[in-house]
Amino acid sequence: MSLLAIENLSATVGGKKVLNGISLTVNAGEVHAIMGPNGSGKSTLSYVLAGRPGYEITGGSVQFEGRDLTTLAPEERARAGLFLGFQYPVEIPGVNNVYLLKAAVNARRKALGQPEVDAYEFLQLVRARMKLMQMDESFLSRGVNEGFSGGEKKRNEILQMLVIEPTLAVLDETDSGLDIDALKVVARGVNSLRSENRGVLLITHYQRLLDHVVPDFVHVLARGRIAKSGDKSLALELEQRGYDWVLEVA
Amino acid sequence: MSALPTPLPTNRDENWRYANLRPLAKAKPEAVRVSAPPASVALPPVLPGYERWVFVDGQYAPTLSSSAAASAASLLDFRDAGQELAQQLDSDLAQAGADFSLARINLQREGKVLHVSVPDGAEARLELNFIASAAAAAGTSYPRVQVHAGRASRLRLVERHLSGDAGDSAVNAAFDLALGNDATVDHCRLQNCADGASVFDTLTAHVGDRATYRLRSVTLGGLSSRSTLFVKLAGRAAACELIAASVANGLQTHDVFAQIEHAGPATRTRELFRGIATERGKLGFNGKMIVRETAHEADSDQSLKTLLNGSGAEAAVRPQLEIYTDKVRARHGATTGKLDEQMLFYLLSRGIDRRQAQALLQWAFIEDAISQVELAPLRQEIEQLIAAQLNEVSALDGLVARA
């Protein structure tokens, strides 16, 4: 059984058709990169998968580990093992990071029928992951993303992912706005999550992230559908030739 | 004793537009007679370093108090207090209060006044607890406090209004403060009376040269609550920080009228209000800022925000500016809105259930104000009460500091 099976998916945002028949299968252990020009539907795909209100599915199906994802509320999708790394993470002053992390982990554990996480072990785990992400421990007591720089927000998304340990991570332009050092740190975080039980859907504009997180498959999204698929060499070709030639084919 | 004026102010008077005066109109206006205060009342532990004064239905309860032998506070007969206090307090301000306030209209001519006098350069910490115990049908309680903070003195004042036996008490409190030059007063007030109580208060503060008056005011209880505040920044570089927070649920109405008058040059005000109305709760905050001709280089900042959670909830925030000089900085912002959908989705996308996510966002909203209560044990006490008021003790477990 595949981890994620998208069949002929169509969706509208504010009445406008943005996804136009996407089909994509992600198996456990695979990393898929989704590339494409602005407005091609990349972020919409991530929001549709996560269940954001206002993103309406008008056709097709999405199965997540054999379950119909579209019938689940956003929080149920997360507890089922889907994680969305936001392109623009929101700031939530007043709710500190460690609280959010713990609540998220316990929500998932509860769904899996596991007891709440031990406070000491949890903190040890979080500290280890923060070290990997080169984040200072003081971030834990700060409000969620409050006053974080763009790069810090993106690291915090990856930190959350590493602590929650989802089955499928959908990372929406996690590389945008990162300098090369931060990009490497983020890539290291993503690579550390890779395993034969998990899948990653990397949404990106640029090939440079894929130098550090090498995908098994690369897809080009254009006009709301997948116009071309290939292996990592496709990303290199896009880097050299741009998207126009794919759009012409599509 | 004069009776309540007839008629009472109505909601057509813009300064009383959001107040609910009906419960007060039903209360017996005579002062409650207390034969003997109760042997005990439910109060949090005494704040470290503070002396405790407890009043039941407006009358001092020595057995419940732990005042120091050489206290800055003393009880004066109202009649005796009059002359001395009149010299220390601002007469214009007192008149403004009298013109405006139900407390003055319905003045209690007898009884005691708690008089706090901090000598020049001295420090004092006082915790004043007012317990409303009698039912409104038996009378109204009239807490009266007058504060004189001497030159370069430092006063930390905590004021609680809580309920005892009856759930529908009527309280009509009056506070008058005079801050001498270079004095600093930190005043934290918490109103957490029972949900059937009527709690009205009037406060005046006269702030001298370079003196700072910091008021944190948290309103959680009462069926009907109204605070009327007059602060006059009279001296050069006098400053006021008013941080107010309120949660109104059920049928509660919480209303604040705050007038801050910049009279001296280079005076500063920072005013922040965060209120949450749920169910059929109603909130009003009218922040009036006056900058006189004499107040050049004045600086004021108002941020008034309310959050509505429930189709029957209402809120009205109203910043008002009256500026009579050119050289001023005055910023103001006021919003009334619902929970931020982007924040909500972010929390949901982390697996947090909707109810808990909503509770967290309400918490985050009000924490903007509560986090500025600097006294840690009091802040913890307030946070726990807010979690209870939001009906989200378990959802907020782990965020609310434990005492």
Interface residues (C-beta under 8 A of the other chain):
Chain A: A50 G51 R52 P53 A73 P74 E75 R77 A78 R79 F83 L84 F86 P89 V90 I92 P93 G94 V95 N96 Y99 L100 K102 A103 A104 A107 R108 A111 G143 V144 Q160 I164
Chain B: D340 E341 Q342 M343 F345 Y346 L347 L348 S349 R350 G351 I352 D353 R354 Q356 A357 L360 L361 W363 A364 F365 I366 E367 D368 S371 G398 L399
